[in-house]
Amino acid sequence: MSPAADQYGVFGHPVGHSLSPFIHGMFARETGQEMSYRAYDVVSEEFVVRVREFFERDGRGLNITLPHKIAAVEVAHELTERAAHAAAVNTLALREEGILGDNTDGAGLVRDLCDNLGIVITNRQLLVLGAGGATRGILAPLLALEPAALVIANRTAERAEALAAAFTDLGATRGVGFTDVGDAPFDLIINATSASLTGDIPPIPPSALGPDTVCYDLAYGRSATGFVRWAEDAGCARAFQGLGMLVEQAAESFYLWRGVRPDTAHVLSLLRVRTGST
Ligand code: NAP
């Protein structure tokens, strides 16, 4: 890589486990882009200063991951519509006017669900578990596909209610606690909680999942996540983890930065081999 290569990276804490340098390195190689991409471990107290320094030193773009997605809203000079609606930013890009903040998580999820996995959202009953930053990012793109209904369920019910209220202008949403999701099976259940990190399963009623229900965990790991195992044991139609979303949201960021759309299928297959993931 030439020393003059355009600088990109990911800011997070911790960030050592991040697959983004591998993904963007592959995208750059396969599209012939002259760029470097590094992971930076940045603590919350230093986040704003480090972002400013990065761009002052000719950095061109950053991915932002936990725990900085909300703080990144403030550091951007301008937000895309989807980032403003999510009130969370996972991508920063240098523009002539300043730093642009975007959120590519939702577009990445929808691309994986619809294009890669052939899942239909329109007119279907959706259940989204969790009301944190990831849920904020995925709600608008999911609602744009006009599901019949979208229920947000969260451990802290008030956060789900507040989030549903903030998105009602985009479609039919309802916010509830895990036990109040209703008795009928959903067509699609998306786990956007971080419960998989501790091996917990959100305690939704068994009736929420039927033989035609598709389940998708935003979390991913070497083996099936706890939620994917739980869904398969409960007899769902199909269950997936979020490696595809990770690659697709990265491709959206790459496109924003470089104006070139990389081939995600090849990188996803390499990543599955590299991580031993299913
Ligand atoms: P976050 O803002 O910290 O929100 C965490 C959410 O999980 C909250 O709704 C919280 O409920 C809930 N939660 C935490 N522990 C729980 C437990 N033991 N049982 C039930 N609910 C629990 O995190 P986030 O940024 O939204 O991320 C959520 C997940 O999505 C993470 O696993 C992250 O890695 C994944 N993610 C994946 C991708 C991808 O590309 N595949 C992209 C973004 C995020 P309370 O409100 O009650 O605390």
Residues whose N, C-alpha, C, O or C-beta is under 5 A from the ligand:
A	BS01	NAP	G130 A131 G132 G133 A134 T135 N154 R155 T156 R159 A192 T193 S194 A195 D200 P202 L218 A219 G242 M245 L246
